[in-house]
Amino acid sequence: MMEIILYSILFFTGASIVSFLTVMAYEIPNSNVFCLRRSCCDNCKRQLSWNHTIPILGYLMTFGKCIWCHYKIPILYPVSELLGGLFLLAILPLEKDIYFVIPIFVMLILFSFMDIFHGYILPVYYLLVVPCFLLHTHTLFVIAGLAVWGTLYLLEYFGFGIGLGDVEVITLLTFLLGFEKILLIVILACLLCLLTFLLKKKRSFRFIPYLTISTGLIYLIF
């Protein structure tokens, strides 16, 4: 019984972190670096009651619609909260270094929603993973990261690469995880993009969300 309670707390902690980061990313252009307000409807801007802000359950209680204007809430929100909760549950039994992985994924989730909502990221949030870089990185990781950055930057400069934000995120992940893992991450992210294209015929992609999902999968597997 105690294990069920503990796992439930961990799950809703992960889901709540994602929920908060979603609001934070959405509000960045309208406020400051940090967001302290309560969640509100994307359409009518009316503040949500406390029980409707509960991750996943709030979506189910309102049947996926705003109680005020009946605006359909994007399914992205509860799905991302679900994935956040499941990820936190997954890394603990595997005895992963939670103090290393949590800052990385907080940064990646925040960047993913910034990329989705606004099409850009703010470099100030790179500071979240500075301790991870100082405590865990290896000289070979730094060399690989610089090589990756130079290659991707030249491709972007000549119009054959991806956005500068994507280049910076991939470089930072190489510093933290090494060349072998970032190669797997990028390949998997590209495959997810290809799958999205086949399903939706979508030709333009926000790449950081795919990098985030791929990083989570590769980190759990390896």
N, C-alpha and C positions, 0 to 999 in steps of 0.2 A: 504493500500500500504506500509506504514511504517512497519507494522507487518511482511509482506512478506519479505521485505528487511532485517529486524532484524533476522528473522528465517533463512534466507539464509546465513547471515554472521555467525550465530551460527553454522549452519550445516557445512559450509566450515572450520570454526575454528576447530571443532572436527575432521573433516576429515584430515585437515592439521597437527594436532597434531599427529594423527596416522601415517601419511605419514613420518613425521620427525623421529618418534620413530622407524619406520621400517628401515630407512637408518642408524640411530644411532646403532641399534642392529646388523645390518649386518656388520658394519665397526668396531665394538669393537675389534675383534682380530687383525685387521690390523692397528689400530691407538691407540688413548688413550681413556679415559673414555668418552670424549665428541667428537662429530663429527661435523665439520664445513664445510665439502665439499658439493658441489652440487651433486644431484642424477646422477647416471650413469647406463648404461646397465649392468646387471649381467653377460652377456656373453662376449661382445666385450669391455666393460669398457669405452666406449666413453660417454662423458658427454651429458646429455639430454638438449635440449633447454628449456627455461623457461616455454613456453606454454605446453610442454609435461610433466611438473612436477606438473601441477594443479591436485589436487586430483580428481579421478574418470573421469573428463573430459579429462585429458591427456591420460588415457587408451582408452577412446572412440575415441579420435581424431587419435590415431595411430592404431586403430583396434586391440588393444591388442598385438602389435608386435613392436620390436625395429625398428626405421626407418633406422638404419644403417645396421644391420646384420639380421634383420627379425626374431630375437629370440622371441619366444612366451612368453609374460609377464605372470607370474603366476596370476591366477584369485584371489588368496589370497589377493593381494595388493588392488585392487579396492573394494573388498568385505569388507575387514577390515576397509578401509577408510569410506565406507558407514555406517558400524555399528558404527564407532566412531562419525560420524556426527549425526546419529539418536539418539545415547545415550545422547549426549550433549543436543539435543532438548528435550529429554524425561525427563531429571532430573529437568529442570527449571520449567515447569508447575506444577510439583509435589511438588515444594518448598523444594526440598532436600537441605541439607547443602553442597553447591557446594565446599566450601573451605575444607571440609572434604573428599568429594568423589573424586575430581579431582586428588590430589596427589596419592591416592590409585590406581586409574585406570591408571595413567601414569606409575606407577611402574609395575602393572600387564601386561599392554600392552607391555612394554619394555621387561619384563621377558618372555612373550609369544613368541615374535619374537626371542629372544636369544635362547630360548629352541628349537624353530623350526629350526633355522639356525645352531646352534652350539651344542645343547644338554646340555648346562650348563647356569647358571646365575651367575652374579657377586654380592656378598653381599653388596658392597658399595652402591647400589641403594636402600637398605633398609632405608638409611638416608632420602629418599624422604617422608617417612610417619612418621618420628620421631615426628614432630609437631602434627600430628593427634593422635598419641599414647599418647602424654603428655596431650593434651587438652580434649580428648574424652573417653579415656579408663576407665574401671571400675575395681575395685579390683576383682570382680567375673570373669571378662573377663581374667584377668591375671592368676588367678588360673586355669580356664578352659584351657587357652593356654598352661600352663605348663603341665597339665595332658595330653592334646592332643600330645604335643611334646614328652613326655616320652613314651607314648603308641606307637606312630608311629616310634620313634627312635628304640625302642626295636624290633618292627616288622621288620624294615629295617635291623637291626643288625643281626637278625637271618635268614634273607633272605626271609621273608614273606611280606615285605612291599614295599614301593615305594622309589624313589630316595631321597637323603638328601635334594636336592633343593626343591622338592615338600613338604617334611616334614616342612622345614623352612617357606615356603610360607603359608601353611595351618595354622601353628602355629601363624604366624604374623596376618593373617586374623582373627583368633580366638581372639587374643589380641584386635583387632580393632572392631570386629562385634559381638563377643560373641559365645557361644557354640551352641545355637539354630540355628543361621544363618549358621554357618560353617557346621553344620550337613546337612542342606538342600543343601548347595553349593556342598559338596562332593558327596552327593547322586545324585544330578542332573548331576554333572560332570561325574560320573560313568555311568549314563544312556546314556549320550552323547557318551561316549567311546563305550558302548555296541551297540549303533545305528551305529556308524562308523564301528564297526566290522561286523555287519550284512550287511552293504552296500558294504564294501570294503574288508572284510575278513582280516583286518589288525590286527595283533597280538601285535605289539609294538606301544606304544602311547607316545607322548609328552604330559604330563598331565597338565602342567600349562596353555596352551591355553584353555583347557576345564574348568579349574578352573576360568579363567578370564571371559569366556562367562557366566558361571553359577553364578558368583558373580554379574555380571551386571544384570542378570535376577532376581535373588533373591532380590537384592537391590531395583530394580524398583518395584517389587511386594510388598515387605514388608517395 
